[in-house]
């Protein structure tokens, strides 16, 4: 039996960078809010929240094509289609850059009218909102390319570079925020500018990736008509597109409801709750975010057993993180509100009360986040889109309106109704998603994919030692005999597995400790998949004259097999041999 230690080891490598990447991705908004509220005022803090609809549109192309493109590329790499993956990468990069440049031309003429529309009037709040969104629009090309690249780095075996980029971007943002807001007259413009400059200066990290000769994705020239390949990213990214579009509706709708029903005090409370949700997103979202990077590749390889291992591990980590976050929110509620500029008094008390109610939504929120990430990774975009639409538009707006209205009957302010609306939204979405999945996929489990990999499978793991390598031949021959496979095919498969395994053990390096071997009998094809975590080694690139490796065994495998494919995915060597 496969022990999944190899996959588990690699998943652990993705978790910490994933958390750091998610943390850094959301930290910019939180840092801006904290600095603005403490150095300028609560009204300016509300302007940051009022700007969220425009921020969402600015990030839309880079985020959606990054998520959708990286998942589609993961599936392509899982199928060994490097050329198609590079074409998709190139076209998404080009489109993101062009859309960003379009925002630059629109920044000055449209920032003022948009701000007046969002705030529904004039005054200081409108001026703050205008200044903040103008700089965001000017920085759209930088932000779009940054978000696009961090998603591709994850699927390209470089999650550490993606997290490094975002950490560096936000470190620069943090430093510049303090300098601009404390020592210059830039005001809220400085907060927005520091975010854009952070994304720009951190791009030095991408040079490390571009200069790597081991990367799978490269910039390629596209022929006439090949730009249509972008539909692969668009289709896969539909849930994220709906999320961003719904997020725009959500941000605009909530701002409108809260300002009309409660006023600026309500916006201040909502801003605190929303930033706490960003903190939850930073930590649990980073863990769940591993799923799109890895599940797409496993789904392309039809490794359904590996998909289940991935999901169970990420959920276990998320539950632990969520428990810690919930306890911290409940114990340090007052300190959290002070961090976001609460000066105490009646408004401070209302923030504390609302935040404690709001904390109850984080558990169903995690589950909805997981559902969306998982189902879009296995190309079940209808379910992922349904959850996204409910959570970010269809349910949250009426739930918040009803929550505020009902709570007004209780205490006259209705502020706690904002938090109650969020809790109701997440719970309703979980229940509706379960009903939708059951109606669309009757008699299937939550995972939808089969319990076992397709075909008749022999799936086992060995340690990277010569002592264990000797059992490979015997295991495969016995398995084929039990399944009535001809001795000729059995010997071919056994010889190939043994030769490849020995080469991995000899030349895999110190990092190689486990080897996963899968023999799949499907119709008239016999496929042997070997996965190891040794040094980057592509058997297709070496020939018999190589002095660095003794690869006569690999030459033998090439001759007796029908085809051999290789990809470096999830930071592991994956070789598939067909007979």
C-alpha positions in Angstrom: 0.0 0.0 0.0 1.1 3.6 -0.7 1.8 5.2 2.7 1.4 8.8 1.4 4.4 9.9 3.4 6.0 11.4 0.2 2.9 13.5 -0.6 2.5 14.5 3.0 6.1 15.7 3.2 5.6 17.9 0.1 2.3 19.2 1.4 4.0 20.3 4.6 6.4 22.3 2.4 3.5 24.1 0.8 1.6 24.9 4.1 4.0 27.5 5.7 4.6 29.4 2.4 0.9 29.2 1.8 0.1 30.8 5.1 2.8 33.4 4.7 1.5 34.2 1.2 -2.1 34.6 2.3 -0.9 36.6 5.3 1.1 38.9 3.2 -1.7 39.2 0.5 -4.2 40.4 3.1 -1.8 42.3 5.3 -1.6 45.3 3.0 -5.3 46.2 3.6 -5.0 45.7 7.4 -1.8 47.7 7.7 -3.3 50.6 5.7 -6.4 50.5 8.0 -4.4 50.4 11.2 -2.1 53.3 10.2 -4.8 55.4 8.7 -7.1 55.0 11.7 -4.4 55.8 14.2 -2.5 58.6 12.3 -5.3 60.3 10.4 -8.6 59.2 12.0 -11.6 56.9 12.0 -13.2 58.8 9.1 -10.2 58.1 6.9 -10.3 54.4 8.0 -13.8 54.2 6.8 -12.6 55.6 3.4 -10.3 52.6 3.0 -13.4 50.4 3.4 -15.5 52.6 1.0 -12.7 52.1 -1.6 -13.0 48.3 -1.5 -15.3 48.0 -4.6 -12.7 49.8 -6.7 -9.9 47.8 -5.1 -11.8 44.6 -6.2 -12.1 45.8 -9.8 -8.4 46.7 -9.9 -7.4 43.3 -8.7 -10.0 41.4 -10.8 -8.0 40.5 -13.9 -4.7 39.5 -12.2 -6.4 37.6 -9.5 -9.0 35.7 -11.7 -6.5 34.9 -14.5 -3.9 34.0 -11.9 -6.2 31.6 -10.0 -7.9 30.2 -13.1 -4.7 30.1 -15.1 -2.6 28.4 -12.4 -5.3 25.7 -11.9 -5.6 25.1 -15.7 -1.8 25.0 -16.0 -1.6 22.6 -13.2 -4.0 20.3 -15.0 -1.9 20.7 -18.2 1.3 19.9 -16.4 -0.3 16.9 -14.8 -1.1 15.7 -18.4 2.5 16.6 -19.5 1.4 19.5 -21.8 4.2 22.0 -21.2 3.7 23.8 -24.5 0.0 24.5 -23.8 0.8 25.6 -20.2 3.4 28.1 -21.5 1.0 29.5 -24.0 -1.7 30.0 -21.4 0.8 31.6 -19.0 2.0 34.0 -21.8 -1.5 35.1 -22.8 -2.7 35.7 -19.3 0.4 37.8 -18.5 -0.2 39.9 -21.6 -4.0 40.4 -21.0 -3.4 41.4 -17.3 -0.8 44.0 -18.3 -3.0 45.5 -21.0 -6.0 45.8 -18.6 -3.8 47.4 -16.0 -2.6 50.0 -18.5 -6.3 50.8 -19.3 -6.9 51.6 -15.6 -3.9 54.0 -15.6 -5.6 56.1 -18.4 -8.9 56.1 -16.5 -7.5 57.1 -13.0 -7.6 60.9 -13.1 -10.9 61.5 -15.0 -12.9 58.8 -13.1 -11.6 58.8 -9.5 -13.6 61.8 -8.3 -17.0 60.8 -9.8 -16.5 57.2 -8.5 -15.8 58.5 -5.0 -18.9 60.6 -5.0 -21.0 57.7 -6.2 -19.6 55.4 -3.5 -20.1 57.8 -0.6 -23.4 59.3 -1.9 -22.3 62.9 -1.4 -19.4 65.2 -0.7 -17.3 66.0 2.3 -14.1 64.8 3.8 -15.0 61.1 3.5 -15.5 61.6 -0.3 -12.1 63.3 -0.6 -10.3 60.6 1.3 -12.0 57.9 -0.9 -11.1 59.7 -4.1 -7.4 60.1 -3.2 -7.1 56.5 -2.1 -8.7 54.9 -5.2 -6.9 57.2 -7.7 -3.5 55.8 -6.7 -4.8 52.2 -6.7 -5.9 52.7 -10.3 -2.5 54.2 -11.3 -0.9 51.1 -9.8 -3.2 48.6 -11.5 -0.5 47.1 -13.9 1.8 46.4 -11.0 -0.8 45.0 -8.7 -2.3 42.8 -11.5 1.0 41.3 -12.6 2.0 40.7 -8.9 -1.2 38.8 -8.1 -1.0 36.8 -11.4 2.6 35.8 -10.7 2.2 34.6 -7.1 -0.4 32.1 -8.3 1.8 30.8 -11.1 4.7 30.5 -8.7 2.7 28.2 -6.4 1.9 25.7 -9.2 5.5 26.0 -10.5 7.1 24.4 -7.4 8.1 27.8 -5.9 5.6 28.6 -3.1 8.5 30.0 -1.1 9.2 32.6 -3.8 5.5 33.6 -3.9 5.3 34.1 -0.2 8.7 35.9 -0.2 7.3 38.3 -2.8 4.2 39.2 -0.8 6.1 39.4 2.5 8.6 41.7 0.9 5.9 43.8 -0.7 4.1 44.2 2.6 7.3 44.9 4.6 7.9 47.8 2.2 4.3 48.8 2.5 4.6 48.9 6.3 7.7 51.0 6.3 6.4 53.5 3.6 3.1 53.7 5.4 4.8 55.0 8.5 7.1 57.4 6.6 4.4 58.8 4.4 1.7 59.2 7.0 4.0 60.4 9.8 6.5 62.7 8.1 4.9 63.9 4.8 1.7 65.8 3.9 0.5 63.0 1.6 -2.2 61.8 4.0 -4.4 58.9 2.8 -2.7 59.1 -0.6 0.5 57.9 1.0 -1.3 54.8 2.4 -2.4 53.8 -1.1 0.9 54.8 -2.7 2.9 52.7 -0.2 0.9 49.6 -1.2 1.6 50.1 -4.9 5.3 50.7 -4.3 5.5 47.6 -2.2 4.2 45.5 -5.0 6.6 47.2 -7.4 9.9 47.0 -5.5 9.3 43.4 -4.4 9.2 42.3 -8.1 12.9 41.7 -7.8 11.9 38.3 -6.5 10.5 37.3 -9.9 13.9 37.6 -11.4 15.0 34.5 -9.4 12.1 32.6 -11.1 12.6 33.9 -14.6 16.4 33.1 -14.5 15.7 29.5 -13.4 16.4 26.9 -16.2 14.3 24.3 -14.4 10.9 26.1 -14.7 8.1 24.6 -16.7 6.5 27.8 -17.9 8.1 30.2 -20.4 7.1 33.2 -22.4 6.3 32.1 -25.9 5.2 33.9 -29.1 1.5 33.2 -29.9 0.3 32.6 -33.4 -2.9 34.2 -34.7 -5.9 32.7 -33.0 -3.9 31.1 -30.2 -5.0 33.9 -27.8 -8.2 31.9 -27.5 -6.4 29.5 -25.2 -7.2 32.1 -22.5 -10.6 30.5 -22.3 -9.0 27.7 -20.3 -8.1 30.2 -17.6 -11.4 32.0 -17.8 -13.5 28.8 -17.5 -11.4 27.5 -14.6 -11.4 30.9 -13.0 -15.2 31.4 -13.2 -15.7 30.9 -9.5 -13.0 33.5 -8.7 -14.5 35.8 -11.3 -17.9 35.4 -9.7 -16.2 35.9 -6.3 -14.6 39.2 -7.4 -17.8 40.4 -9.1 -19.9 39.4 -6.1 -17.3 41.0 -3.8 -17.8 44.3 -5.6 -21.6 44.0 -5.2 -21.1 43.0 -1.6 -18.7 45.9 -0.8 -20.9 48.4 -2.5 -24.2 47.0 -1.2 -23.0 46.7 2.4 -21.5 50.2 2.4 -24.9 51.5 1.1 -27.0 49.6 3.6 -24.9 50.5 6.6 -24.5 54.2 5.8 -28.2 54.6 5.2 -29.4 52.5 8.2 -26.8 53.3 10.8 -24.3 55.9 9.5 -20.5 56.4 10.0 -20.5 54.6 13.4 -21.8 51.6 11.6 -19.1 51.8 8.9 -16.4 52.0 11.6 -17.8 48.9 13.3 -18.1 47.1 10.0 -14.5 48.0 9.1 -13.2 46.4 12.3 -15.2 43.2 11.7 -14.1 43.1 8.0 -10.5 43.4 9.0 -10.8 40.6 11.6 -12.2 38.4 8.8 -9.1 39.3 6.7 -7.0 38.1 9.6 -8.9 34.8 9.5 -8.4 34.7 5.8 -4.7 35.3 6.2 -4.2 32.3 8.3 -6.8 29.7 7.4 -6.9 30.9 3.7 -3.2 30.2 3.4 -3.7 26.6 4.3 -6.8 26.1 2.1 -4.9 28.0 -0.6 -2.6 25.0 -1.0 -5.5 23.0 -2.5 -5.7 24.9 -5.9 -1.8 24.6 -6.2 -1.7 20.9 -5.7 -5.2 19.4 -6.4 -5.2 20.6 -10.0 -2.0 18.6 -10.7 -3.3 15.5 -8.9 -6.6 15.7 -10.7 -4.8 15.9 -14.0 -2.8 12.8 -13.1 -6.1 11.1 -11.9 -4.5 10.6 -8.5 -7.8 10.6 -6.6 -6.3 9.0 -3.6 -3.8 11.8 -3.4 -6.6 14.4 -3.6 -8.3 12.9 -0.5 -5.0 12.9 1.4 -4.5 16.6 0.5 -8.0 17.6 1.6 -8.0 15.8 4.9 -4.6 17.2 5.8 -5.4 20.8 4.9 -8.8 20.6 6.8 -7.0 19.2 9.9 -4.5 22.1 9.9 -7.3 24.6 9.3 -9.4 23.4 12.2 -6.4 23.8 14.6 -5.7 27.3 13.3 -9.3 28.3 13.5 -9.7 27.2 17.1 -6.7 29.3 18.1 -8.1 32.4 16.2 -11.5 32.0 17.8 -10.1 31.9 21.3 -7.9 34.9 20.7 -10.8 37.0 19.3 -13.0 36.1 22.4 -10.2 36.8 24.9 -8.8 40.0 23.4 -11.8 41.6 21.8 -11.3 45.0 23.4 -7.5 45.1 22.5 -8.4 44.2 18.9 -10.8 47.2 18.6 -8.2 49.5 20.1 -5.7 48.4 17.5 -8.1 49.6 14.8 -8.5 53.1 16.4 -11.3 52.6 18.9 -11.0 55.3 21.6 -13.3 53.5 23.9 -16.6 55.2 24.9 -20.0 54.0 23.5 -18.6 53.3 20.0 -15.8 51.1 21.5 -18.4 49.1 23.5 -20.5 48.5 20.4 -17.4 47.4 18.5 -16.6 44.8 21.2 -20.1 43.5 21.3 -20.4 43.2 17.6 -17.0 41.5 17.2 -17.9 38.8 19.7 -21.0 38.0 17.7 -19.1 38.2 14.4 -16.5 35.6 15.7 -19.2 32.9 15.4 -19.1 33.1 11.6 -15.5 32.0 11.2 -16.3 28.3 11.5 -18.8 28.1 8.6 -16.7 30.7 6.7 -13.8 28.2 6.7 -15.9 25.4 5.3 -17.3 27.6 2.5 -13.7 28.7 1.7 -12.7 25.1 1.5 -15.7 24.1 -0.7 -14.9 26.9 -3.2 -11.2 26.1 -3.5 -11.7 22.3 -3.7 -14.5 22.2 -6.3 -12.9 24.7 -8.7 -9.7 22.6 -8.5 -11.6 19.5 -9.8 -13.4 21.4 -12.4 -16.8 21.5 -10.6 -17.1 25.2 -11.2 -20.9 25.2 -10.9 -20.8 24.3 -7.2 -17.9 26.6 -6.5 -19.7 29.5 -8.3 -22.9 28.8 -6.5 -21.2 29.0 -3.1 -19.4 32.2 -4.1 -22.5 33.9 -5.3 -24.5 33.1 -2.2 -21.8 34.0 0.3 -20.8 37.3 -1.4 -24.0 38.7 -2.8 -27.2 36.8 -2.8 -27.4 36.1 0.9 -25.1 38.6 2.7 -27.0 41.7 1.6 -30.5 40.7 2.6 -29.2 39.0 5.8 -27.3 42.2 6.8 -30.4 44.3 6.1 -32.7 42.1 8.1 -30.1 41.8 10.9 -29.7 45.5 11.3 -33.5 46.1 11.1 -34.3 43.4 13.7 -31.5 44.5 16.1 -32.7 48.1 15.9 -35.9 46.9 17.4 -33.9 45.5 20.3 -31.4 48.2 21.2 -32.1 51.1 18.8 -28.7 51.2 17.1 -28.7 48.0 15.0 -24.9 47.7 15.0 -24.9 44.1 16.3 -27.1 43.3 13.4 -24.2 43.7 11.0 -22.3 40.8 12.8 -25.5 38.7 13.0 -26.0 39.1 9.3 -22.6 37.7 8.6 -23.1 34.7 10.9 -26.5 33.9 9.2 -24.9 34.3 5.7 -22.2 31.7 6.3 -24.5 29.2 7.9 -27.2 29.5 5.2 -24.5 29.1 2.5 -23.1 25.9 4.0 -26.6 24.4 4.1 -27.5 25.5 0.5 -24.2 24.2 -0.8 -24.9 20.8 0.7 -28.3 20.7 -0.9 -27.0 21.9 -4.3 -24.2 19.2 -4.4 -26.6 16.4 -3.4 -29.0 17.4 -6.2 -26.3 17.7 -8.8 -24.3 14.6 -7.9 -26.6 12.0 -6.4 -25.2 9.0 -4.6 -21.7 10.5 -4.4 -19.5 11.4 -1.5 -18.4 15.0 -0.7 -15.3 14.6 -2.8 -17.3 13.6 -5.9 -14.2 12.0 -7.5 -14.0 8.2 -7.3 -12.8 6.5 -4.1 -10.0 4.8 -6.1 -7.9 5.8 -9.0 -9.2 4.6 -12.4 -8.4 1.1 -13.6 -6.9 -1.8 -11.7 -4.1 -0.4 -9.5 -1.1 -1.6 -7.6 -0.1 1.4 -5.4 2.8 1.1 -3.0 5.7 3.0 -1.5 9.3 2.0 -0.7 12.2 3.7 1.0 15.0 4.9 -1.2 17.3 2.0 -0.4 18.7 -0.8 -2.4 17.3 -3.3 0.1 13.8 -2.2 -0.6 14.4 -1.8 -4.4 14.7 -5.6 -4.8 11.1 -6.1 -3.8 9.7 -3.9 -6.7 10.1 -6.6 -9.4 8.5 -9.3 -7.2 5.5 -7.1 -6.2 4.7 -6.2 -9.8 5.0 -9.7 -11.2 2.8 -11.2 -8.5 0.2 -8.4 -9.0 0.1 -9.1 -12.8 -0.2 -12.8 -12.2 -3.2 -12.2 -9.9 -4.9 -10.0 -12.5 -4.2 -12.5 -15.3 -1.8 -10.2 -17.2 0.5 -11.9 -19.6 4.0 -12.7 -18.3 5.5 -10.7 -21.1 3.8 -7.4 -20.0 4.4 -8.2 -16.4 8.1 -8.6 -17.0 8.2 -5.3 -19.0 6.6 -3.4 -16.2 8.7 -5.0 -13.5 12.0 -4.4 -15.4 11.0 -0.7 -16.0 10.0 -0.1 -12.4 13.2 -1.8 -11.1 15.5 0.1 -13.4 13.9 3.5 -12.7 13.9 2.9 -9.0 17.5 1.9 -8.9 18.5 5.1 -10.8 16.4 7.3 -8.3 18.2 5.6 -5.4 21.6 6.1 -6.9 21.3 9.7 -8.1 18.3 11.2 -6.1 20.5 12.9 -3.6 20.0 13.3 0.2 16.4 14.7 -0.3 15.2 11.4 -1.7 13.8 9.2 1.1 10.6 7.7 -0.3 9.4 6.5 -3.8 5.8 6.0 -4.8 5.1 3.4 -7.4 1.8 3.0 -9.2 1.0 0.4 -11.8 -2.4 1.0 -13.5 -4.1 -1.5 -15.8 -6.7 0.4 -17.9 -8.3 -1.2 -21.0 -5.4 -2.2 -23.2 -2.8 0.1 -21.7 -0.5 -0.5 -18.8 0.9 2.7 -17.1 3.7 2.8 -14.6 3.9 6.1 -12.6 6.9 6.7 -10.4 7.1 9.7 -8.1 10.1 10.7 -5.9 11.3 13.7 -4.0 15.0 13.5 -5.2 16.9 16.1 -7.1 15.4 17.5 -10.3 16.1 14.7 -12.8 14.4 14.4 -16.2 15.2 11.0 -17.7 14.1 12.2 -21.2 17.0 14.8 -21.3 19.8 12.2 -20.9 21.3 9.9 -23.4 23.6 7.0 -23.4 26.7 9.2 -23.7 26.1 11.0 -20.5 29.1 10.8 -18.1 27.3 12.2 -15.1 24.8 9.4 -14.8 24.9 5.7 -15.4 21.7 5.6 -17.3 21.9 2.5 -19.4 18.8 1.3 -17.5 16.9 4.3 -18.6 17.9 3.7 -22.2 16.5 0.1 -21.8 13.2 1.5 -20.4 12.9 3.9 -23.4 13.3 1.0 -25.8 10.9 -1.5 -24.3 8.1 1.0 -23.4 5.6 2.6 -25.8 6.1 6.1 -24.4 7.7 7.9 -21.5 6.6 11.3 -20.0 8.1 13.4 -17.3 7.2 16.5 -15.3 8.5 18.2 -12.2 5.3 18.9 -10.3 4.6 19.6 -6.6 8.4 19.7 -6.3 8.6 16.0 -7.1 9.8 14.0 -10.1 6.9 12.4 -11.8 7.6 9.8 -14.6 4.9 7.9 -16.4 5.8 5.0 -18.6 3.2 3.3 -20.9 3.2 -0.1 -22.5 
